[in-house]
Amino acid sequence: MLKRLVRFTLPILVFALSAPMPGLAATSPASEPAAAAATGAGLAATTTQHQLETVANEVDVAAAAGAISSGIAKSLKAKIDSARKAIAKGDGARADRLIDAFVKEVDAQSGRGIAATVADLLIASASGSLPPTMVSVPVGAATVVATQLGSSAVVVALPSGTSVAWMRFATGAGASVPRPPGTRRLVSVEIRAFDSFGQPVTQLGAPARISLGFEPAESVTISSARIETLTSAGALETLATSVIQGTDALTATALTNHLSPFVLDILTTDPAWRFKYISPPTITGITPSSGSACGGTTVVVTGSGLSNVFAVNIKASPVASFTVNSDTQITALTSVAGTIVNDLSDTQLSAYLTSTALPAEYANTNLTAFDGTFGISATAGSDTPGTPTYSAPLQSVAPRITGMTPNQGPTIGVPNHPSQLLTNPAIRIIGCGFSGATAVLFGATAAPSFTVQSDTIIMAVPPTPASGTVDVRVVTPLGTSSIIP
């Protein structure tokens, strides 16, 4: 499973992958699942109903994609359901045993009745860890690759004979794939594949099977859901899509010969002359009323008109994931608090408004230019009297780095040749626990200057001259950010 390693790379080195990247193996080292199984008895202490729902969804999607045998999937779902009931009753000890048994069964079946990357995903989710979004694959082998993006599980079955060495998954591809009129977007993922030299792989010699999970609360049938993508020439393509019903998730599956952004749209079925009044979203409660500025807090938002909510922001940041439990409740997992100064909107919800599906003769007219994602919103916070509030106070925690933009810079601070046009600007270091920082280290050398913009962002100038690759650390009175190999 992916391990976090934060490094700042100077461009004196040329990026090339001649072999699958260490730490991104599709099949985890034997010691890792075993270790997870050995500590499984402690997982339920921090496992929530939301995490178990995520794991249940992943099992459904993987089973629909053929990445878990039906008998094993049934056994795993039984353990998850029993653990849910145990947690609901406050029986933590029984939930411990069930989650421990779940992890051990997944570990034992990894590479047998469960595809290896699916096993890694399930163990990570059951333990509350974030699943990898970069996964290496054995070149030329038929391989199943799986991860969790937001509230959607994604499974890709690559055919044999491909040059794919590793894959990167991300959300937010919807902007590059236009939404056809009369549809509503359910899932938006971006899948990029690279060969062992780091070059993009966009075309496959044989079809790959892509499976996208989505919530069963949506009224989607085999004829109303369709996976849209872009061809290598940039043209919109609708793939032949089948929808499989699971206990906790629906799975849309399609075959494709190229890898690019994928979206899942649902067709509207109202006749052209029909207008529908819907209840706007309302926020009446937020539980708990405060959480960590570093994210990772499970929040329950209650209200009304929540069925069509497609976006949830808490403290100016999109949440890491959310589930629409019913028209009156949403469960969300918070992200790192945003950096908007004096933002008084604690919670924001946005709900879809659908549009009429225009017939084919309108396809090339400017009438479709006005189509888009229409929505209505609800907001709660200090600037909206009579609404619940949510706070994310700074906490006394050791600093941690989760990313840098950019993570490369020049070996020198000023040009040393007439042809060079360069500067050495400050880079943005993203993480948490940065308040009160006393130093930013690039290797053993301190940054000549840095600015703490917030508890989650530091701007630091890389020291020069320098070369090679160095580890970046942030020092505060509470400690130094760790480097985890």
Steps between C-alpha positions, in 0.01 A plus 500: 500500500607852426720652763538873529841643416527875467798603291613811317678407174737735320482475117865404465354147508299366206176325604486148353344180621686196379313272741181519708539766766598374847217519747233491226486126440164359396562207732602605849803340664395201704591673823259789450167314488623274774579802713159647423336173597704480818380843605148450367361453848571866566335632186142519623597741774528772238289352221175685439175407333605727214823305447314170504253635245794595278646150532161344421474715188849393393409133539188549287687679221792255499260204493303653211829552314599135556793592728356303795343157469132494591541265796776709658306821438200352682716398794665842523168684479361286782791601725457869411126490568555329835767757594260782411237354731754451777618862480139622493438306824819629660657153505854604412655167595285306252566760231874458570481127443293534181730760342800290601340199328423714193862616467635146547266358234595776253870439573463124450312541170724774354617390155266200513131569532566876528711707260809623685433873461140447609626324812733793571210741455269309736765468773585871473135603517421267791793646695396858425799568275477688173524260204778561245427717198820389325538127444766306308408201285705217348576596140327283243287306749122501525454698820217633716563846649270647765474808717246725673438853370275707720185296549557283192699179473678455165619169355691470171578159348790543258543247218824309453768634270481866606803717566337652808738502799308723740174690519385820667141563608344837579162671520385812322515390136145623439618838372673338201211267414192701399169401659242422231173695528237333712742309720625524855858412590542237770869402490804675353842332500826546315719201425850545362734215409876512445758257367823407679671810357235736634339558159117519485313195371168602346420218258467130584526206263194334655204634699536576869199475729428804715254475788373805692301478822224738606235521766188281464285793613522630145217389271723349233413217265695315233362742242534825694869485602781532251877538521634788292864551407724684255674329211868564432383759247300681768156395376224406745428127500216317673597147598265205517414495869347235723379564854525234769301527824685427824383514859694818580598637160407502135778432249514636147735297279622556144779390265748744348819485294646824627564658838379853559258687728177312565167632627175329588183685400136422570244587233201706602168347400256790538318606182606828341195693626519394868636721778547368851510690829747354749573579861818707531769365732483619860759457776358463851775315685874422489639232732757534648518878504880504482783288362867494416647766272706214357186329369392142555191586707177313422217754493127433474300777330124489552229697327264450207516487121841329508436221247647687203801651675811463283753708694575556869745764627598532865720788615561613141630161383326223305463204735713191442186292441132503583199271490138606455337272756149633437315815403562624856858389575848512352815349652825673399871455573668839533812613315768735624335833579515760222718808510239765420547775758191588707281257306184477711325233294563183699301257285377524141286252305428514126214302341440417133233643276451283192435621145286376214679264262498679165449283189786424261417782257611751766844344543687758292300809592591770747199406712712232665760762595275603787493148639702434809478392860218700658455489873356646815693526823472520877749657736541501876741680727577812694385733222158331476310561828281214611714230337736249663872572509808284460849595616838351421729644768874465480628209703831440668636238261839430351537628143447269203557563128253364247624668183695777329431717196729493319723222632786591267718808463822624343841404631597868506323809630592741219602446135865420435474500120353757257253241363340426836169651606426390853406602848499307825157582643353367822326164473171420673530230767164346587418307815392572855636612835717776350404775745803631686748346257859594581676351196451325167781259415599383152716209598726645770482856362245750625288695255635856479148632549152365559153627586236313699181589314281279716511184708482308170723697260859626510675691221873421507790597274723196419864561593744518208741401360404137542453182302347155520198405708440610858238440767303802616406537867312763697615575854262635768517513881296177498744304286628441148294356215593137444645340188330163456681276248 
